[in-house]
Amino acid sequence: MQNVQLSWNLYKTELETTVEKHCKNCGHTAIFTDTHIRRHNANGKNIYRFAIYKCEKGHTWNKKLHIYKTYSEHVETVDTFQEEHQESLNNISIMSYKNTGTIELTILLESVHGFFRIDKALATYISEWSRTVITEKIKQGSIHLNGQQIKPNAKLTVGDCISIYM
Ligand SMILES: [Zn+2]
C-alpha cells in the first residue's frame, strides 16, 4: 500500500491549438487548426516565426509566434516540421506506479497557466491512458478532484489536487 504525491506545473503549449477566426477565403468564421508546421521568414534584421493554421477547407493562416533579431545579412525562408514535444516534466507512466504497488496517486497543481480540463490534461500527461479511458475513470469515480467526484470537463486551477485510485 502506497500513496504517491506529485506536483505538476501546467503550461499552455503550442500543441493543443484551434482558433476560431474569420477566414477571408471562406467569407465567414471558421475553426483553424494548427498543422504543427512552423515557418521562419527572415526579413532584414528580423526573423518572424509563424505557426501555419488551416481552416476546415484547407485555407492557411500564419499565426505570428515570435520575432527575433538576426545579425546576419543572410536572408532565407525555412519551413520546418515542429516535433511534437509531448515530453515534459509532467509526463508520467501510470503502469510503473501501479506495478510498484501504488494504490493512490495524488497530483498537486503548483501552477496552472491557461485553461485546462482535467480529462485533457491527464490524457496529455499520462502515457498509457487515452482520453476515453480517463473519461471513463472520472465517471466511475476513480479519479477525484479535491476529494470530490467531478465531471470530465472540470476546470483545473492552481492548488487543485487530483487523486487517482488504481
Ligand atoms: Zn477557409
py3Dmol code that shows the C-alpha trace and the ligand (Angstrom):
import py3Dmol

protein = """\
ATOM      1  CA  MET A   1       0.000   0.000   0.000  1.00  0.00           C
ATOM      2  CA  GLN A   2       1.496   3.225  -1.097  1.00  0.00           C
ATOM      3  CA  ASN A   3       0.380   6.768  -1.640  1.00  0.00           C
ATOM      4  CA  VAL A   4       2.486   8.791  -4.056  1.00  0.00           C
ATOM      5  CA  GLN A   5       2.288  12.558  -4.329  1.00  0.00           C
ATOM      6  CA  LEU A   6       3.454  14.517  -7.355  1.00  0.00           C
ATOM      7  CA  SER A   7       3.447  18.193  -8.243  1.00  0.00           C
ATOM      8  CA  TRP A   8       2.599  19.481 -11.684  1.00  0.00           C
ATOM      9  CA  ASN A   9       3.024  22.825 -13.348  1.00  0.00           C
ATOM     10  CA  LEU A  10       0.659  23.223 -16.267  1.00  0.00           C
ATOM     11  CA  TYR A  11       1.592  25.461 -19.156  1.00  0.00           C
ATOM     12  CA  LYS A  12      -0.332  26.061 -22.299  1.00  0.00           C
ATOM     13  CA  THR A  13       1.738  24.536 -25.069  1.00  0.00           C
ATOM     14  CA  GLU A  14       1.549  25.129 -28.783  1.00  0.00           C
ATOM     15  CA  LEU A  15       0.194  21.626 -29.170  1.00  0.00           C
ATOM     16  CA  GLU A  16      -3.449  21.927 -28.430  1.00  0.00           C
ATOM     17  CA  THR A  17      -4.445  24.654 -30.770  1.00  0.00           C
ATOM     18  CA  THR A  18      -7.549  25.506 -32.611  1.00  0.00           C
ATOM     19  CA  VAL A  19      -8.509  29.109 -33.192  1.00  0.00           C
ATOM     20  CA  GLU A  20     -11.869  30.428 -34.210  1.00  0.00           C
ATOM     21  CA  LYS A  21     -11.445  33.355 -36.550  1.00  0.00           C
ATOM     22  CA  HIS A  22     -12.717  34.876 -39.736  1.00  0.00           C
ATOM     23  CA  CYS A  23     -11.457  33.116 -42.858  1.00  0.00           C
ATOM     24  CA  LYS A  24     -11.060  35.525 -45.751  1.00  0.00           C
ATOM     25  CA  ASN A  25     -11.433  32.745 -48.300  1.00  0.00           C
ATOM     26  CA  CYS A  26     -14.470  31.115 -46.709  1.00  0.00           C
ATOM     27  CA  GLY A  27     -16.012  34.510 -46.026  1.00  0.00           C
ATOM     28  CA  HIS A  28     -17.143  33.525 -42.537  1.00  0.00           C
ATOM     29  CA  THR A  29     -15.847  32.413 -39.160  1.00  0.00           C
ATOM     30  CA  ALA A  30     -14.021  29.086 -39.327  1.00  0.00           C
ATOM     31  CA  ILE A  31     -12.098  26.816 -36.969  1.00  0.00           C
ATOM     32  CA  PHE A  32      -8.406  26.934 -37.751  1.00  0.00           C
ATOM     33  CA  THR A  33      -6.255  24.032 -36.584  1.00  0.00           C
ATOM     34  CA  ASP A  34      -2.527  24.080 -36.021  1.00  0.00           C
ATOM     35  CA  THR A  35      -0.736  21.983 -38.651  1.00  0.00           C
ATOM     36  CA  HIS A  36       2.375  21.938 -36.424  1.00  0.00           C
ATOM     37  CA  ILE A  37       4.319  23.271 -39.354  1.00  0.00           C
ATOM     38  CA  ARG A  38       6.445  26.237 -38.412  1.00  0.00           C
ATOM     39  CA  ARG A  39       7.748  28.761 -40.825  1.00  0.00           C
ATOM     40  CA  HIS A  40      10.625  31.145 -40.364  1.00  0.00           C
ATOM     41  CA  ASN A  41      10.601  34.206 -42.531  1.00  0.00           C
ATOM     42  CA  ALA A  42      13.677  36.339 -42.376  1.00  0.00           C
ATOM     43  CA  ASN A  43      13.190  39.909 -43.324  1.00  0.00           C
ATOM     44  CA  GLY A  44      16.196  42.202 -42.999  1.00  0.00           C
ATOM     45  CA  LYS A  45      17.148  42.211 -39.351  1.00  0.00           C
ATOM     46  CA  ASN A  46      14.184  40.240 -38.066  1.00  0.00           C
ATOM     47  CA  ILE A  47      13.182  36.624 -38.178  1.00  0.00           C
ATOM     48  CA  TYR A  48       9.476  36.004 -37.928  1.00  0.00           C
ATOM     49  CA  ARG A  49       8.320  32.665 -36.691  1.00  0.00           C
ATOM     50  CA  PHE A  50       4.867  31.574 -37.751  1.00  0.00           C
ATOM     51  CA  ALA A  51       2.629  28.641 -36.988  1.00  0.00           C
ATOM     52  CA  ILE A  52       0.677  27.537 -40.026  1.00  0.00           C
ATOM     53  CA  TYR A  53      -3.010  27.009 -39.314  1.00  0.00           C
ATOM     54  CA  LYS A  54      -5.636  25.644 -41.660  1.00  0.00           C
ATOM     55  CA  CYS A  55      -9.405  26.035 -41.719  1.00  0.00           C
ATOM     56  CA  GLU A  56     -11.670  23.065 -42.489  1.00  0.00           C
ATOM     57  CA  LYS A  57     -11.484  23.949 -46.174  1.00  0.00           C
ATOM     58  CA  GLY A  58      -7.697  23.984 -46.089  1.00  0.00           C
ATOM     59  CA  HIS A  59      -7.127  27.725 -46.280  1.00  0.00           C
ATOM     60  CA  THR A  60      -3.999  28.695 -44.455  1.00  0.00           C
ATOM     61  CA  TRP A  61      -3.409  31.351 -41.886  1.00  0.00           C
ATOM     62  CA  ASN A  62       0.007  32.171 -40.486  1.00  0.00           C
ATOM     63  CA  LYS A  63      -0.078  32.923 -36.821  1.00  0.00           C
ATOM     64  CA  LYS A  64       2.850  35.023 -35.712  1.00  0.00           C
ATOM     65  CA  LEU A  65       4.612  33.376 -32.785  1.00  0.00           C
ATOM     66  CA  HIS A  66       7.892  35.189 -32.263  1.00  0.00           C
ATOM     67  CA  ILE A  67      10.014  37.862 -33.767  1.00  0.00           C
ATOM     68  CA  TYR A  68      13.694  37.719 -33.142  1.00  0.00           C
ATOM     69  CA  LYS A  69      16.661  39.670 -34.390  1.00  0.00           C
ATOM     70  CA  THR A  70      19.165  38.336 -36.814  1.00  0.00           C
ATOM     71  CA  TYR A  71      22.680  39.666 -37.006  1.00  0.00           C
ATOM     72  CA  SER A  72      23.433  38.123 -40.314  1.00  0.00           C
ATOM     73  CA  GLU A  73      22.741  39.606 -43.729  1.00  0.00           C
ATOM     74  CA  HIS A  74      21.762  36.196 -44.913  1.00  0.00           C
ATOM     75  CA  VAL A  75      18.075  36.021 -45.695  1.00  0.00           C
ATOM     76  CA  GLU A  76      16.240  32.786 -46.154  1.00  0.00           C
ATOM     77  CA  THR A  77      12.887  31.186 -45.708  1.00  0.00           C
ATOM     78  CA  VAL A  78      12.714  27.889 -43.947  1.00  0.00           C
ATOM     79  CA  ASP A  79       9.761  25.615 -43.439  1.00  0.00           C
ATOM     80  CA  THR A  80      10.145  23.236 -40.572  1.00  0.00           C
ATOM     81  CA  PHE A  81       8.112  20.495 -39.066  1.00  0.00           C
ATOM     82  CA  GLN A  82       7.940  21.069 -35.394  1.00  0.00           C
ATOM     83  CA  GLU A  83       8.488  17.956 -33.339  1.00  0.00           C
ATOM     84  CA  GLU A  84       5.576  17.371 -31.064  1.00  0.00           C
ATOM     85  CA  HIS A  85       7.143  17.919 -27.705  1.00  0.00           C
ATOM     86  CA  GLN A  86       4.994  15.676 -25.628  1.00  0.00           C
ATOM     87  CA  GLU A  87       7.958  15.116 -23.370  1.00  0.00           C
ATOM     88  CA  SER A  88       7.583  17.201 -20.310  1.00  0.00           C
ATOM     89  CA  LEU A  89       8.346  17.027 -16.636  1.00  0.00           C
ATOM     90  CA  ASN A  90       4.702  16.290 -16.028  1.00  0.00           C
ATOM     91  CA  ASN A  91       4.681  13.099 -18.103  1.00  0.00           C
ATOM     92  CA  ILE A  92       4.118  10.000 -16.038  1.00  0.00           C
ATOM     93  CA  SER A  93       3.793   6.309 -16.619  1.00  0.00           C
ATOM     94  CA  ILE A  94       0.797   5.153 -14.639  1.00  0.00           C
ATOM     95  CA  MET A  95       1.718   1.500 -15.124  1.00  0.00           C
ATOM     96  CA  SER A  96       5.054   1.872 -13.416  1.00  0.00           C
ATOM     97  CA  TYR A  97       3.317   3.320 -10.356  1.00  0.00           C
ATOM     98  CA  LYS A  98       0.767   0.557 -10.440  1.00  0.00           C
ATOM     99  CA  ASN A  99       3.462  -2.093 -10.770  1.00  0.00           C
ATOM    100  CA  THR A 100       5.303  -0.793  -7.733  1.00  0.00           C
ATOM    101  CA  GLY A 101       2.199  -1.099  -5.591  1.00  0.00           C
ATOM    102  CA  THR A 102       0.868   2.430  -5.648  1.00  0.00           C
ATOM    103  CA  ILE A 103      -2.817   2.479  -4.834  1.00  0.00           C
ATOM    104  CA  GLU A 104      -3.380   6.203  -4.736  1.00  0.00           C
ATOM    105  CA  LEU A 105      -1.608   8.825  -6.792  1.00  0.00           C
ATOM    106  CA  THR A 106      -2.073  12.429  -5.788  1.00  0.00           C
ATOM    107  CA  ILE A 107      -1.141  15.268  -8.119  1.00  0.00           C
ATOM    108  CA  LEU A 108      -0.909  18.745  -6.690  1.00  0.00           C
ATOM    109  CA  LEU A 109      -1.142  21.578  -9.199  1.00  0.00           C
ATOM    110  CA  GLU A 110       1.545  24.037  -8.198  1.00  0.00           C
ATOM    111  CA  SER A 111       0.842  26.358 -11.090  1.00  0.00           C
ATOM    112  CA  VAL A 112      -1.701  26.483 -13.877  1.00  0.00           C
ATOM    113  CA  HIS A 113      -1.122  28.816 -16.806  1.00  0.00           C
ATOM    114  CA  GLY A 114      -4.046  28.795 -19.168  1.00  0.00           C
ATOM    115  CA  PHE A 115      -7.261  26.844 -19.371  1.00  0.00           C
ATOM    116  CA  PHE A 116      -7.072  23.123 -18.686  1.00  0.00           C
ATOM    117  CA  ARG A 117      -9.778  20.500 -18.456  1.00  0.00           C
ATOM    118  CA  ILE A 118      -8.970  17.592 -16.182  1.00  0.00           C
ATOM    119  CA  ASP A 119      -9.650  14.933 -18.844  1.00  0.00           C
ATOM    120  CA  LYS A 120      -7.452  16.584 -21.476  1.00  0.00           C
ATOM    121  CA  ALA A 121      -4.652  17.387 -19.050  1.00  0.00           C
ATOM    122  CA  LEU A 122      -4.499  13.815 -17.748  1.00  0.00           C
ATOM    123  CA  ALA A 123      -4.689  12.371 -21.265  1.00  0.00           C
ATOM    124  CA  THR A 124      -1.763  14.567 -22.255  1.00  0.00           C
ATOM    125  CA  TYR A 125       0.489  13.619 -19.382  1.00  0.00           C
ATOM    126  CA  ILE A 126      -0.383  10.016 -18.608  1.00  0.00           C
ATOM    127  CA  SER A 127       1.264   7.855 -21.241  1.00  0.00           C
ATOM    128  CA  GLU A 128      -0.882   4.732 -21.060  1.00  0.00           C
ATOM    129  CA  TRP A 129      -4.336   6.223 -20.669  1.00  0.00           C
ATOM    130  CA  SER A 130      -6.269   7.689 -23.569  1.00  0.00           C
ATOM    131  CA  ARG A 131      -8.832  10.417 -23.055  1.00  0.00           C
ATOM    132  CA  THR A 132     -11.595   7.804 -23.370  1.00  0.00           C
ATOM    133  CA  VAL A 133     -10.078   5.746 -20.558  1.00  0.00           C
ATOM    134  CA  ILE A 134      -9.693   8.838 -18.396  1.00  0.00           C
ATOM    135  CA  THR A 135     -13.266   9.986 -19.044  1.00  0.00           C
ATOM    136  CA  GLU A 136     -14.448   6.528 -18.001  1.00  0.00           C
ATOM    137  CA  LYS A 137     -12.394   6.605 -14.801  1.00  0.00           C
ATOM    138  CA  ILE A 138     -13.675  10.055 -13.899  1.00  0.00           C
ATOM    139  CA  LYS A 139     -17.252   8.858 -14.377  1.00  0.00           C
ATOM    140  CA  GLN A 140     -16.579   5.718 -12.315  1.00  0.00           C
ATOM    141  CA  GLY A 141     -15.200   7.882  -9.541  1.00  0.00           C
ATOM    142  CA  SER A 142     -11.654   6.517  -9.590  1.00  0.00           C
ATOM    143  CA  ILE A 143     -10.310   9.997 -10.371  1.00  0.00           C
ATOM    144  CA  HIS A 144     -11.240  12.766  -7.955  1.00  0.00           C
ATOM    145  CA  LEU A 145     -10.567  16.486  -7.868  1.00  0.00           C
ATOM    146  CA  ASN A 146     -10.110  17.973  -4.387  1.00  0.00           C
ATOM    147  CA  GLY A 147     -11.621  14.862  -2.852  1.00  0.00           C
ATOM    148  CA  GLN A 148     -14.782  15.038  -4.890  1.00  0.00           C
ATOM    149  CA  GLN A 149     -16.238  13.303  -7.882  1.00  0.00           C
ATOM    150  CA  ILE A 150     -16.225  15.656 -10.852  1.00  0.00           C
ATOM    151  CA  LYS A 151     -17.185  15.848 -14.497  1.00  0.00           C
ATOM    152  CA  PRO A 152     -14.576  15.135 -17.201  1.00  0.00           C
ATOM    153  CA  ASN A 153     -14.685  18.782 -18.288  1.00  0.00           C
ATOM    154  CA  ALA A 154     -13.892  20.145 -14.810  1.00  0.00           C
ATOM    155  CA  LYS A 155     -11.533  23.095 -14.995  1.00  0.00           C
ATOM    156  CA  LEU A 156      -8.182  22.911 -13.216  1.00  0.00           C
ATOM    157  CA  THR A 157      -6.915  25.755 -11.092  1.00  0.00           C
ATOM    158  CA  VAL A 158      -3.785  26.317  -9.066  1.00  0.00           C
ATOM    159  CA  GLY A 159      -3.770  24.473  -5.743  1.00  0.00           C
ATOM    160  CA  ASP A 160      -6.106  21.758  -7.018  1.00  0.00           C
ATOM    161  CA  CYS A 161      -5.424  18.214  -6.013  1.00  0.00           C
ATOM    162  CA  ILE A 162      -6.103  15.335  -8.383  1.00  0.00           C
ATOM    163  CA  SER A 163      -6.418  11.876  -6.840  1.00  0.00           C
ATOM    164  CA  ILE A 164      -6.109   8.766  -8.965  1.00  0.00           C
ATOM    165  CA  TYR A 165      -7.153   5.471  -7.392  1.00  0.00           C
ATOM    166  CA  MET A 166      -5.615   2.465  -9.093  1.00  0.00           C
TER     167      MET A 166
END
"""
ligand_1 = """\
1
ZN
Zn -11.380 28.936 -45.158
"""
view = py3Dmol.view(width=600, height=400)
view.addModel(protein, "pdb")
view.setStyle({"model": 0}, {"cartoon": {"style": "trace"}})
view.addModel(ligand_1, "xyz")
view.setStyle({"model": 1}, {"stick": {}})
view.zoomTo()
view.show()
